[in-house]
Amino acid sequence: MNDPVLVEVQNVSRYYGERPAIRDVSFTIRRGEVLGFLGPNGAGKTTTMQVLSGNLAPSSGRVLIDGHDLLDDPRAAKAAIGYLPENPPLYRELTVDEYLDYCAALNRIPKPQRREARETAKARCGLKDAGRRLIGNLSKGFQQRVGIAQAIIHLPPLVILDEPTVGLDPIQIREIRNLIRELGRDHGVILSTHILPEVQATCDRVQIIHKGRLVLNDSIEALAHHLKSATLVAGFRQAPDIARLQALPGVTAVQAEDESRVRIFFDPALDPTDAVVRLATDAGWGLHEIAPEKLSLEELFVELTASTGNTTEAAA
Amino acid sequence: MIFTIALRELRTLFLSPLAWSILAVVQLILAFLFLARVELYQIYQPQLAALDNAPGVTEIILPDLLGNAAIVLLLVVPLLTMRLVAEERRNKTLALLLSAPVSMSEIVLGKYLGVLGFLFIVLALIALMPLSLLLGGGIDLGLMLAGFLGLAFLLAGFAAVGLFMSTLTQHPTVAAIATFGALLLFWVLDWSGKGADAAAQGNWLAYLSLFNHYKPFMEGLFSSADAVYHVLLIATFLVLSIRRLDADRLAG
């Protein structure tokens, strides 16, 4: 946690005309940290990424990257970032090598070192044998890799990846996630996605954005805590006696899903899992499944936005 | 950095068939017109020889060639400049340039120089035609130099207007049509004034006309006022392009 601060976002807002895309967003990223930026579509993820990468100017607030203000000293600030937008900015008519050489030149890598930079980036992104192929002929997964190679070719302290795994097959997704974890060792990485498991698989810290506001900024462990709800789902071979379940200590309500499955709501202070298992074996219901119910991302948003709504009301 | 961008623009042009077909078509049409003019000169050569103070071969062939070249290129330049920014915006590749440590002026100048490089290749190929007359006789190199300098200025102006139009939209065809319209308007502005000395009569519309500032060059006259006109035109549209791209970032 004592690594130097790479990015400082201070009270950034961005309006499209009258419509706010992000409102008063502040956060920091440290070196060696993978920050997951989670939100449903249209929450303001991409806008935040665009502001961070200098593609959009914030309407108010400021962004410091590696100590340089993005508006006052854009060149130094932009030299410290590598950015993969939602649609990888690829020139389809160039070969991978030509394209990466161009990116290296754009990022002011001195000529003698460009070849090495290009080869390193290719090796890291699994593009070793694709150097002479035309980008336009590559598959979506490979294009995505070229996009990532482009973002890391100049070894920027901060790598910004906007939905890097969209459109990839499961194997490619795993490879990209491994790559992101690896990048996280010596770069700061900020990654946006609307897929909850992706954040859990790759990130150290998570931020949730909803309707342009940050509603959660926490470590991944804390997120797991948020995700646990006070609900159990249990499946039985024989139809259980709802009344007896309801009578267990801590159980607040029991809802029958169908003949043999029930959803049990309970008081978080008194976890009735053991009691349910015991009751089921004693009664011979044939318990074959019991699990705490995890919140889906949508439910998490509802919970978080509802609770922040409450606190602001309380504060007011 | 500017040259890195310019070089890529130029290379990309030659990676598509567009550049080659433009070079071929322009060369073919102008060569045809050039040869027709040479033939005309051959027919009238005996009469011309009888005249005192007869116009030379350069004087007869070159202004005609330059005039035709200007018209043909007026049609062609919009096709070259239309994709400069519009296509990058459409393919969302602009983000690459915007997030690189490159300033907006460098991006605009790079793209401009890239397309200018191509236009100068066109210019060099056109220049080969009158130069080929050196095989059979002498030509007035001073007249030719002035004429091609004028054409270079003209093309640089065309390209600047085209680049600006390309920054306005994400549809290359819209950029092409807008450029074509703007250039044609600049070209025909002098029709309102009737005559080259319109400026003297205070007709500012005619004074703004591109054609009026190109004609003296065709006749071998280098006037710094005309050169300054072209430089101002180019600078204006380049600055407008930079401002326009900056506004994109600010206003989204």
Interface residues (C-beta under 8 A of the other chain):
Chain A: R14 Y16 Q50 S53 G54 N55 L56 A57 P74 R75 A76 K78 A79 I81 G82 Y83 P85 E86 N87 P89 L90 Y91 R92 E93 L94 Y102 C103 A105 L106 N107 R108 Q150
Chain B: M1 T4 I5 R8 T12 L15 S16 N91 K92 T93 L94 A95 L96 L97 L98 S99 A100 P101 V102 S103 R249 L250 G252
